[in-house]
């Protein structure tokens, strides 16, 4: 019979080292969608890109907090 190995916890340093890249990608995607909406609806001042960038920051912060809570629970 095989012995079940205990579940490995994620390496904290690896998770926290990749967080800035994940946040940057999320923010950039939201910025890019905002740029598309600005050009589609011909908004001169770029309100879509500004709003979507702020939304991207909020989503990335939510994702960051969710991952930190998951890591703390798995200890």
C-alpha positions in Angstrom: 0.0 0.0 0.0 1.1 3.5 -0.7 1.5 5.9 2.1 -0.4 9.2 1.6 2.0 12.1 1.7 0.9 15.1 3.7 -0.3 18.1 1.7 2.6 20.4 1.0 2.1 24.1 1.9 3.0 26.6 -0.8 6.4 28.2 -0.3 5.7 31.7 1.1 8.6 33.3 -0.5 7.7 32.1 -3.9 4.1 33.2 -3.5 5.1 36.7 -2.3 7.8 37.0 -4.9 5.3 36.5 -7.7 2.6 38.8 -6.3 3.9 42.0 -7.9 3.9 40.4 -11.3 0.3 39.1 -10.8 -0.8 42.5 -9.7 0.9 44.3 -12.6 -0.7 41.9 -15.1 -4.2 42.4 -13.6 -3.8 46.2 -13.6 -2.5 46.2 -17.1 -5.4 44.1 -18.5 -7.9 46.4 -16.9 -6.0 49.4 -18.3 -6.0 47.8 -21.8 -9.7 47.2 -21.6 -10.2 50.8 -20.6 -8.2 52.0 -23.6 -10.3 49.9 -25.9 -13.5 51.4 -24.4 -12.1 54.9 -24.8 -11.4 54.4 -28.5 -14.7 52.6 -29.1 -16.8 55.3 -27.4 -14.5 58.2 -28.4 -14.0 59.6 -24.9 -11.6 62.5 -25.1 -10.4 62.6 -21.5 -9.9 58.9 -21.1 -12.4 58.2 -18.3 -12.8 54.6 -19.2 -9.1 53.9 -18.9 -8.9 55.8 -15.6 -11.9 54.0 -14.2 -10.8 50.6 -15.4 -7.3 51.1 -14.0 -8.7 51.9 -10.6 -10.9 48.9 -10.8 -7.9 46.8 -11.7 -6.0 48.1 -8.7 -9.0 47.2 -6.4 -9.3 43.7 -8.0 -5.6 43.0 -7.6 -5.7 44.1 -4.0 -8.6 41.8 -3.4 -6.7 39.0 -5.0 -3.6 39.8 -2.9 -5.6 39.8 0.4 -7.3 36.6 -0.6 -4.0 34.8 -1.2 -2.5 36.1 2.0 -5.5 34.8 4.0 -5.2 31.4 2.3 -1.5 31.2 3.1 -2.2 32.1 6.8 -5.0 29.5 7.0 -2.8 26.7 5.6 -0.2 27.0 8.3 
